[in-house]
Amino acid sequence: MSDVWCVRAEFGFPHIALVNGRPLVDLLVEHWGDIPPEFRERLGLKPGLVRS
């Protein structure tokens, strides 16, 4: 069992699901203003429009 699973299985830790792809992008867009500037800089992302 991985270390992450062992920590997740301990009493008192909330369930955290993995998020990737479009749901991750949606979360970042929705909460971009809430993310501390230092972390936004580390992500190396900038808000913008993408042609689909």
Contacts in CASP RR format, 6 or more apart in sequence:
PFRMAT RR
TARGET T0000
AUTHOR 0000-0000-0000
METHOD contacts of the structure
MODEL  1
MSDVWCVRAEFGFPHIALVNGRPLVDLLVEHWGDIPPEFRERLGLKPGLV
RS
7 13 0 8 1.000
8 15 0 8 1.000
8 16 0 8 1.000
19 27 0 8 1.000
28 35 0 8 1.000
28 45 0 8 1.000
29 47 0 8 1.000
32 40 0 8 1.000
32 47 0 8 1.000
35 43 0 8 1.000
END
